[in-house]
Amino acid sequence: MIVAHNHPSGNLIPSEQDKRLTKRLTEIGRALDLPLLDHVIVTREGYYSFADEGVL
């Protein structure tokens, strides 16, 4: 699964809530045998990929 959401503020830095959500989705994905491949934050300026940053 790949999850994406936007940050209208334009801030590409993941919030603590974003980090918690990613951790929880990873755990749920393991339980369902549906791995989290990426969590992407999108803004007008670009994107932040948890997978690209090595967080997953």
C-alpha positions in Angstrom: 0.0 0.0 0.0 1.1 3.6 -0.6 -0.4 6.4 1.4 -0.3 10.1 0.4 -1.6 13.3 1.8 -0.9 17.0 1.4 0.4 19.7 3.7 -1.3 22.9 2.6 1.2 24.9 4.7 3.9 23.9 2.3 6.0 22.3 5.0 7.6 19.1 3.8 8.9 18.0 7.2 6.7 15.2 8.7 4.9 16.0 11.9 5.0 13.7 14.9 1.4 12.7 13.9 2.7 11.8 10.4 5.4 9.7 12.0 3.0 7.9 14.3 0.6 7.3 11.4 3.4 5.8 9.3 4.4 3.5 12.2 0.8 2.4 12.8 0.2 1.7 9.1 3.4 -0.3 8.9 2.2 -2.5 11.9 -1.3 -2.9 10.4 0.2 -3.7 7.0 2.3 -6.5 8.5 -0.7 -8.0 10.3 -2.7 -8.0 7.0 0.2 -9.1 4.9 -0.1 -5.8 3.0 3.2 -4.0 3.3 3.4 -0.2 3.4 5.6 0.6 0.5 5.6 4.4 1.0 3.9 7.3 2.8 4.2 10.5 0.7 3.6 14.1 1.8 2.9 16.4 -1.1 3.1 20.2 -1.3 3.2 22.8 -4.1 7.0 22.9 -3.6 7.7 19.1 -3.8 7.2 16.0 -1.8 8.6 14.0 1.1 8.8 10.2 0.7 9.3 8.1 3.8 10.7 5.3 1.6 13.2 7.6 -0.2 14.3 8.9 3.2 14.9 5.4 4.5 12.3 5.7 7.3 10.3 2.6 6.2 
